[in-house]
């Protein structure tokens, strides 16, 4: 197969690995948390103040205990997922402070918006799991907002979900609430139910909040998505080869901590690193360089036999327009084709992480379905190739009324919900796709049905949140 995206050779991968080991052994990484520093010191690592230095042997030992594939359990067992190797999932946008309407107007996010996103995930034919922090709700106290978001994740959707790693306390609450929903906190060590995003503080640091969350979650073997967002030219080197070395060193350092705290904890190797706009100083995510980094991060993860996280439908556009769709399609398709296993920001993200958009969410969702269809292998066998139908139709005939056509006409091709196709009157010629998505949002929410949940579990969750508040 010919694929014109650069495939890193064994020599290329070893260049990056060896340079990363040099960074980790000579410069080191700062961990701003005392317990973690003590853990490193007790296990024989070089610790100088807050800086930890790593030998290659120590890194390889940690890599040997991290699985290449793991199962993520949903509250509905039928919606459990596999992540890693050949298995991959779409997860929605994470972390924006604002909602953006189809005209590009921003407003603060609310818990109602957050609940709506959970309902969209529940009713989605293409998004595999629920996220976290779909939008930062401004109408609830910031210090306890994560409790409300976790409650919505569990109650409004029965798919696997992302956890709350914003602080050590938030990680503990995530474990307690997951324990209520899944039969007790002690059961979690054998049952990965939530993925938490751990971001490094580039260059070469981890904050006390992130380190505390790693320690808490890894003790219960809950999967960690260890990632960074290095801005080339500001928080990282301007050239991509050097940026990849810094990216790799930071992720491996976080992985080592996770394995020290909980050997066997699943770790997803991730990044959404991107260039800096040198005219404004802003991160620019809807770029060809972002797609290149995404592809190479997935290849590095395979080199270390780890699942990989890459960005999904990323864009710098400030409304769901042609730029948003073009940039989003570029990064989403690259992520999947390159072998990404955990495609975060698969739908909704707008304005370089500043906003989430219901319209773009639905447009991206359809794009996810199209990409999954593209990646589904064809079956070549006696069951799928019958030359008899070609013989019966003959030269110049039509296949329209053949029994095989009638049998497969509703399932053979991708079923579009939003995109106009073949001149069909799926929407008014005057309506753009963003307006169609806006109209369909109401229909989707009307079709939502709250998933079954044991009333005692829901009561216990609500009581826990009220108590913690």
Residue pairs with C-beta under 8 A, 6 or more apart in sequence:
3 337
5 295
5 334
5 337
5 338
6 292
6 295
6 296
7 299
8 16
8 296
8 299
8 300
8 303
13 299
13 300
13 303
15 241
16 241
16 244
16 245
16 248
16 300
17 248
17 303
19 245
20 245
20 248
20 249
20 252
21 54
21 56
21 59
23 204
23 245
23 246
23 249
24 53
24 54
24 59
24 249
24 252
24 253
25 53
25 54
25 55
25 56
26 53
27 53
27 204
28 46
28 48
28 51
28 52
28 53
28 54
28 204
29 51
29 52
29 54
29 204
29 205
29 206
29 249
29 250
29 253
30 50
30 51
30 52
30 204
30 205
30 206
31 37
31 40
31 50
31 52
31 205
31 206
31 211
31 257
32 50
32 205
32 206
32 207
32 208
32 211
33 206
33 208
33 211
33 212
33 215
35 212
35 215
36 211
36 214
36 215
36 257
37 47
37 50
37 52
39 215
39 257
39 260
39 261
40 47
40 52
40 257
40 260
41 47
43 260
44 58
45 52
45 53
45 54
45 58
46 52
46 53
46 54
47 53
52 253
54 252
54 253
54 256
58 256
59 252
59 256
61 259
62 252
62 255
62 256
62 258
62 259
62 260
63 252
63 255
63 304
63 305
63 306
65 259
65 263
65 264
66 255
66 258
66 259
66 264
66 265
66 266
66 267
66 306
67 84
67 264
67 266
68 84
68 85
68 305
68 306
68 307
69 82
69 83
69 84
69 85
69 87
69 307
70 82
70 83
70 84
70 192
70 223
70 266
70 307
71 80
71 81
71 82
71 83
71 192
72 80
72 81
72 82
72 83
72 89
72 129
72 160
72 192
72 193
72 194
72 195
72 223
73 80
73 160
73 182
73 191
73 192
73 193
74 80
74 81
74 129
74 158
74 159
74 160
74 193
75 154
75 158
75 159
75 181
75 182
75 451
75 453
76 158
76 159
76 451
79 158
79 159
79 160
80 160
81 87
81 89
81 128
81 129
81 160
83 89
83 195
83 223
83 266
83 268
83 307
83 341
83 342
84 266
84 306
84 307
84 341
85 307
85 341
87 341
88 336
88 339
88 340
88 341
88 342
88 343
89 128
89 129
89 341
89 342
89 343
90 126
90 127
90 128
90 129
90 312
90 343
90 346
90 347
90 368
90 372
91 127
91 128
91 129
91 130
91 131
91 162
91 312
91 342
91 343
91 344
91 345
91 346
92 117
92 120
92 121
92 127
92 130
92 131
92 134
92 345
92 346
92 347
92 348
92 361
93 131
93 134
93 312
93 344
93 345
93 346
93 347
93 348
93 349
93 356
93 361
94 131
94 132
94 133
94 134
94 162
94 197
94 344
94 345
95 133
95 136
95 353
96 109
96 135
96 136
96 349
96 350
96 351
96 353
96 354
96 355
96 356
97 108
97 109
97 135
97 136
97 138
97 354
97 355
98 106
98 107
98 108
98 109
98 135
98 351
98 354
98 355
98 356
99 106
99 107
99 108
99 109
99 110
99 113
99 135
99 355
99 356
99 357
99 358
100 106
100 318
100 319
100 320
100 350
100 351
100 354
100 355
100 356
100 357
100 360
101 107
101 319
101 357
101 359
102 319
102 320
102 357
102 359
102 434
102 435
102 437
102 438
103 319
104 318
104 319
106 351
106 354
106 355
108 138
108 139
109 134
109 135
109 136
109 137
109 138
109 356
110 135
110 137
110 138
110 139
111 137
111 139
111 140
111 148
111 149
111 152
113 134
113 135
113 137
113 356
114 134
114 135
114 137
114 148
114 149
114 152
115 152
115 156
116 358
116 445
117 131
117 134
117 135
117 348
117 356
117 361
118 130
118 134
118 152
118 153
118 156
118 157
119 156
119 157
119 444
119 445
119 448
120 127
120 358
120 361
120 362
120 365
120 444
120 445
121 127
121 129
121 130
121 131
121 157
121 159
122 130
122 156
122 157
122 158
122 159
122 448
122 451
123 444
123 447
123 448
124 365
125 369
126 365
126 366
126 368
126 369
126 372
127 346
127 347
127 365
127 368
128 159
128 160
129 159
129 160
129 161
129 162
129 195
130 153
130 157
130 159
130 160
130 161
130 162
131 161
131 162
131 344
132 149
132 150
132 153
132 161
132 162
132 163
132 164
132 196
132 197
133 146
133 149
134 149
134 348
134 356
135 356
136 145
137 145
137 148
137 149
140 148
141 469
144 468
144 469
146 164
146 166
146 170
146 173
146 174
147 173
147 177
147 465
147 468
147 469
148 465
149 164
150 163
150 164
150 173
150 174
150 177
150 465
151 177
151 461
151 462
151 465
153 161
153 162
154 161
154 177
154 178
154 181
154 453
154 461
155 450
155 453
155 458
155 461
156 450
156 451
157 451
158 451
158 452
158 453
160 193
160 194
160 195
161 193
161 194
162 194
162 195
162 196
162 197
163 171
163 174
163 178
163 194
163 195
163 196
163 217
163 222
164 170
164 171
164 173
164 174
164 196
165 171
165 174
165 196
165 197
165 198
165 209
165 210
165 213
165 214
165 217
166 209
166 213
167 209
167 212
167 213
168 208
168 209
168 212
168 213
168 215
168 216
170 213
171 196
171 212
171 213
171 216
171 217
172 216
173 468
174 194
174 196
174 217
174 222
175 185
175 188
175 216
175 217
175 220
175 222
176 185
176 464
177 461
177 464
177 465
178 185
178 188
178 193
178 194
178 222
179 185
179 186
179 187
179 188
180 457
180 460
180 461
180 464
181 193
181 457
181 461
182 188
182 191
182 193
185 220
188 220
188 221
188 222
189 220
189 221
190 221
192 221
192 222
192 223
192 266
193 222
194 222
194 223
195 222
195 223
195 224
195 225
195 268
195 342
196 213
196 217
196 222
196 223
196 224
196 225
197 225
197 227
197 270
197 344
198 206
198 210
198 213
198 214
198 224
198 225
198 226
198 227
198 254
199 210
199 227
199 228
199 229
200 206
200 210
200 226
200 227
200 228
200 250
200 251
200 253
200 254
201 207
201 210
202 228
202 229
202 230
202 231
202 235
202 236
202 246
202 250
203 230
203 235
203 236
203 246
203 250
204 246
204 249
204 250
204 253
206 214
206 253
206 254
206 257
211 257
214 224
214 254
214 257
214 258
214 261
215 257
215 261
217 224
217 262
217 265
218 224
218 257
218 258
218 259
218 261
218 262
218 265
219 261
219 262
220 262
221 262
221 264
221 265
221 266
222 265
223 265
223 266
223 267
223 268
224 254
224 258
224 265
224 266
224 267
224 268
225 267
225 268
225 270
225 309
225 342
225 344
226 251
226 254
226 255
226 258
226 267
226 268
226 269
226 270
227 251
227 268
227 269
227 270
227 271
227 272
227 309
228 247
228 250
228 251
228 270
228 271
228 273
229 271
229 272
229 273
229 274
229 283
230 236
230 243
230 246
230 247
230 250
230 271
230 273
230 274
231 273
231 274
231 275
231 276
231 283
232 238
232 239
232 240
232 243
232 273
232 274
232 275
232 276
232 289
233 275
233 276
233 278
234 276
234 281
236 242
236 243
236 246
236 247
236 273
237 243
237 245
237 246
238 276
240 289
240 292
240 293
240 296
243 273
243 293
244 293
244 296
244 297
244 300
247 271
247 273
247 293
247 297
248 300
251 269
251 270
251 271
252 304
254 267
255 267
255 269
255 306
258 265
258 267
259 265
259 267
266 307
267 306
267 307
268 306
268 307
268 308
268 309
268 341
268 342
269 297
269 300
269 301
269 304
269 306
269 307
269 308
269 309
270 297
270 308
270 309
270 310
270 342
270 344
271 293
271 294
271 297
271 309
271 310
272 285
272 290
272 294
272 310
272 311
272 314
272 344
272 345
273 290
273 293
273 297
274 283
274 284
274 285
274 287
274 289
274 290
274 293
275 283
275 284
275 287
275 289
275 290
276 282
276 283
276 284
277 283
277 284
282 352
283 352
283 353
284 290
284 316
284 352
285 311
285 314
285 315
285 316
285 327
285 331
285 352
285 353
286 314
286 315
286 316
286 317
286 323
286 324
286 327
286 328
286 330
286 331
286 352
287 316
287 327
288 330
290 311
290 314
290 331
291 330
291 331
291 334
294 310
294 311
294 331
294 334
294 335
294 338
294 340
295 334
295 337
295 338
297 308
297 310
298 308
298 310
298 335
298 338
298 339
298 340
298 341
299 338
299 339
300 308
301 307
301 308
301 339
301 341
302 308
302 339
307 341
307 342
308 339
308 340
308 341
308 342
309 340
309 341
309 342
309 343
309 344
310 334
310 335
310 338
310 340
310 342
310 343
310 344
311 331
311 335
311 343
311 344
311 345
312 328
312 331
312 332
312 335
312 343
312 344
312 345
312 346
312 347
312 349
312 364
312 368
313 328
313 329
313 331
313 332
313 345
313 346
313 347
313 348
313 349
313 360
313 364
313 367
313 368
314 327
314 328
314 331
314 332
314 345
314 349
314 352
315 323
315 324
315 327
315 328
315 331
315 349
315 350
315 351
315 352
316 323
316 327
316 351
316 352
317 323
317 324
317 327
317 350
317 351
318 350
318 351
318 355
319 350
319 357
319 434
320 350
320 357
320 359
320 360
320 363
320 433
320 434
320 437
321 434
324 350
324 360
325 363
325 367
325 433
328 349
328 360
328 364
328 367
329 367
332 343
332 346
332 364
332 367
332 368
332 371
333 371
333 374
335 343
336 343
336 371
336 372
336 375
337 375
345 353
346 364
346 368
347 360
347 361
347 362
347 363
347 364
347 365
347 367
347 368
348 356
348 357
348 358
348 360
348 361
348 364
349 355
349 356
349 360
350 356
350 357
350 360
358 437
358 438
358 441
359 434
359 437
359 438
359 441
360 434
360 437
362 418
362 437
362 440
362 441
362 444
363 418
363 433
363 434
363 437
366 416
366 417
366 418
366 419
369 414
370 414
373 414
378 384
386 404
389 399
389 402
389 404
392 402
393 399
393 402
399 405
416 426
417 440
418 433
418 436
418 437
418 440
419 433
420 426
420 427
420 433
426 436
427 433
427 435
427 436
431 439
